[in-house]
Structure formats: C-alpha cells, structure tokens
Amino acid sequence: MKRSWSALVAIAVVAALAGCSDDGEPTPSESAPQQIAQEKHRMRSVVADIYAEIPRSLIASAEQGSTGSLISCRRGDQWAGHGELVLAEGQSVSQVFAALRASDAFDGWDLETDVDGWEEPRLTLVGDQESAVLLSSRDGGASIQVNSFSQCMTFADDFIPGGSY
C-alpha cells in the first residue's frame, strides 16, 4: 500500500510541475478527441525517444501502454500514460538514468534526479511545452515505471471526459 501511495503522490507532483498552458479559449467539445489524440501521440513519441536512448544492454524489455487516461491539472485535463522498463540482469536504475542524462536528445527538457521516500532513484523530465515524464524505480531496482503527462488542455464546459484514450 505504501508503494502505491508513493506512486500516486509522485504522479500528483509531476502533474503539478507540468502545469497548464493558457491558450485562451477552451477547445470545443467536438474538437476534444482530436486534441487528446495529438497529445497522446506526442507523449508516446517522447517515451519512445526515451526508450531509444537507453543502451539495449541495460534493458530486458520495454513496453508502453496503448491507452491512457485524462487526469486533472490546474486548468483542465492532461493525458497520462504508463509504461515499464525491465532491467537486464545485473544492470541498475542509476545506469539507465546516467545514459538518459548523458544523451543530447533531450534539449529543451529539464532532467532532475532525486529519490523517493524509500530512497529509490527517480528521474523527472519536464518539457518545454509543460509536459513531463517521470521514471521511478520499483521492485528494488528490477524495473522502472514510466509515467508520461501531456501539457494541460482546457476544454469547453460541456466536454465530459471518461474512459481510456
């Protein structure tokens, strides 16, 4: 229970860090699915880029969920997705994070490394469009959770989000 609570707190922190962009007028309800799909595609591409920058020798498997959900942010909703990296035997989370920090593929992203309440390492990437990706170790460092968050989207009042996206 403690670990899942920590994951929820970490997601809330990243969501707060990601903030919202204020583009003026809310997106009309009929255009909401298209905007959500664009943000989903953009964030899934970012996660694919992250996976591509990690040397194959460090990773046993990498997956990214095909759907996500909308979560609340300061002025609207943001698309949130999830993936997982399973480390190859004998490899460490710190090696993965070092490879990502050494990469020049993330210009325009702020990369911050810290530890969670269980002293497990985590890496947060905050993008120039206020999107974010949180990589946090779990299972004693055997795998890494990859949580992605799009920029905040403001929809018309009559838009009712629900289900998976």
C-alpha positions as CSV (number, residue, x, y, z in Angstrom):
1,M,0.0,0.0,0.0
2,K,2.9,2.4,0.8
3,R,4.4,2.0,-2.6
4,S,1.1,2.7,-4.5
5,W,0.5,5.7,-2.3
6,S,4.1,6.9,-3.1
7,A,3.4,6.4,-6.8
8,L,0.2,8.5,-6.6
9,V,2.0,11.3,-4.8
10,A,4.8,11.2,-7.4
11,I,2.2,11.4,-10.2
12,A,0.5,14.3,-8.5
13,V,3.8,16.1,-8.1
14,V,4.7,15.7,-11.7
15,A,1.2,16.8,-12.8
16,A,1.7,19.9,-10.7
17,L,5.1,20.5,-12.1
18,A,3.8,20.1,-15.6
19,G,1.2,22.8,-15.1
20,C,-1.0,24.1,-17.8
21,S,-0.7,26.2,-20.8
22,D,-3.2,29.0,-21.2
23,D,-4.0,29.2,-24.9
24,G,-7.0,31.4,-24.3
25,E,-10.3,29.9,-25.5
26,P,-11.1,26.4,-24.4
27,T,-11.2,23.6,-27.0
28,P,-14.8,23.0,-28.2
29,S,-16.2,19.6,-27.2
30,E,-16.3,18.3,-30.8
31,S,-12.5,19.0,-31.2
32,A,-11.5,17.5,-27.8
33,P,-10.9,13.9,-29.1
34,Q,-8.6,15.2,-31.8
35,Q,-6.6,17.3,-29.3
36,I,-6.4,14.4,-26.9
37,A,-5.2,12.1,-29.7
38,Q,-2.5,14.7,-30.7
39,E,-1.2,15.0,-27.1
40,K,-1.3,11.2,-26.7
41,H,0.7,10.7,-29.9
42,R,3.2,13.4,-28.8
43,M,3.8,11.9,-25.4
44,R,4.0,8.3,-26.7
45,S,6.7,9.6,-29.1
46,V,8.6,11.2,-26.3
47,V,8.6,7.9,-24.3
48,A,9.7,6.1,-27.5
49,D,12.6,8.5,-27.8
50,I,13.5,7.9,-24.1
51,Y,13.5,4.1,-24.7
52,A,15.6,4.6,-27.9
53,E,18.3,6.5,-25.9
54,I,18.8,3.6,-23.4
55,P,21.5,1.1,-24.4
56,R,19.9,-2.2,-25.2
57,S,22.4,-4.0,-22.9
58,L,20.7,-2.3,-19.9
59,I,17.1,-3.3,-20.7
60,A,15.5,-6.8,-20.8
61,S,12.2,-5.4,-22.0
62,A,10.4,-2.1,-22.6
63,E,6.7,-1.6,-23.0
64,Q,4.3,1.3,-23.3
65,G,0.6,1.1,-22.7
66,S,-1.5,1.7,-25.8
67,T,-4.1,3.7,-23.8
68,G,-4.0,6.3,-21.0
69,S,-6.5,8.4,-19.3
70,L,-7.2,12.1,-18.6
71,I,-6.3,13.4,-15.2
72,S,-7.0,16.9,-13.8
73,C,-4.4,19.6,-13.9
74,R,-4.6,23.2,-12.8
75,R,-6.8,24.5,-15.6
76,G,-8.1,21.4,-17.3
77,D,-7.0,17.9,-18.1
78,Q,-3.9,16.2,-19.3
79,W,-3.4,12.9,-21.0
80,A,-1.5,10.4,-18.8
81,G,0.2,7.2,-20.0
82,H,2.2,4.4,-18.4
83,G,5.0,2.1,-19.4
84,E,7.6,-0.1,-17.9
85,L,11.2,-0.9,-18.4
86,V,12.6,-4.2,-17.0
87,L,16.3,-4.0,-16.4
88,A,18.6,-6.7,-17.7
89,E,20.1,-8.9,-15.0
90,G,23.0,-7.2,-13.2
91,Q,22.1,-3.7,-14.5
92,S,21.0,-0.8,-12.4
93,V,18.5,2.1,-12.5
94,S,21.3,4.5,-12.0
95,Q,23.0,3.3,-15.2
96,V,19.7,3.9,-17.1
97,F,19.4,7.4,-15.6
98,A,23.0,8.2,-16.4
99,A,22.5,7.1,-20.0
100,L,19.5,9.4,-20.3
101,R,21.2,12.3,-18.6
102,A,24.3,11.9,-21.0
103,S,22.1,11.9,-24.1
104,D,21.8,15.1,-26.0
105,A,18.4,14.0,-27.3
106,F,16.5,15.9,-24.7
107,D,17.4,19.5,-25.5
108,G,14.6,21.7,-24.1
109,W,13.8,19.3,-21.3
110,D,14.8,19.8,-17.7
111,L,16.1,16.5,-16.2
112,E,16.1,16.2,-12.5
113,T,17.2,13.2,-10.5
114,D,16.2,12.6,-6.9
115,V,15.0,9.8,-4.6
116,D,11.6,8.9,-3.3
117,G,10.6,8.2,0.3
118,W,12.1,4.7,0.1
119,E,15.4,6.1,-1.2
120,E,14.7,4.7,-4.7
121,P,16.1,6.8,-7.5
122,R,13.8,8.6,-9.9
123,L,14.3,10.9,-12.9
124,T,11.8,13.6,-14.0
125,L,11.9,15.2,-17.4
126,V,9.9,18.4,-17.7
127,G,9.4,19.6,-21.3
128,D,9.3,23.0,-22.9
129,Q,5.6,22.6,-23.5
130,E,4.9,21.9,-19.8
131,S,4.7,18.1,-20.4
132,A,6.5,15.7,-18.1
133,V,7.8,12.1,-17.9
134,L,8.5,10.5,-14.5
135,L,10.8,7.5,-14.4
136,S,10.8,5.8,-11.0
137,S,12.3,2.6,-9.9
138,R,10.4,-0.1,-8.2
139,D,10.8,-3.8,-7.2
140,G,14.1,-2.9,-5.6
141,G,15.5,-1.6,-8.9
142,A,14.5,-4.5,-11.1
143,S,12.2,-2.3,-13.2
144,I,11.3,1.3,-13.9
145,Q,7.8,2.7,-14.1
146,V,7.5,5.3,-16.9
147,N,4.6,7.8,-16.4
148,S,4.0,10.4,-19.0
149,F,1.9,13.5,-18.8
150,S,0.9,15.8,-21.7
151,Q,0.6,19.5,-21.5
152,C,-2.7,20.7,-19.8
153,M,-5.6,21.1,-22.1
154,T,-8.6,23.2,-21.4
155,F,-11.9,22.0,-22.9
156,A,-15.3,23.6,-23.2
157,D,-17.6,23.2,-20.1
158,D,-19.8,20.7,-21.9
159,F,-17.0,18.3,-22.5
160,I,-17.3,15.2,-20.3
161,P,-14.1,13.1,-20.2
162,G,-14.3,9.4,-19.5
163,G,-12.8,6.1,-20.3
164,S,-9.5,5.3,-21.8
165,Y,-7.8,7.4,-24.5
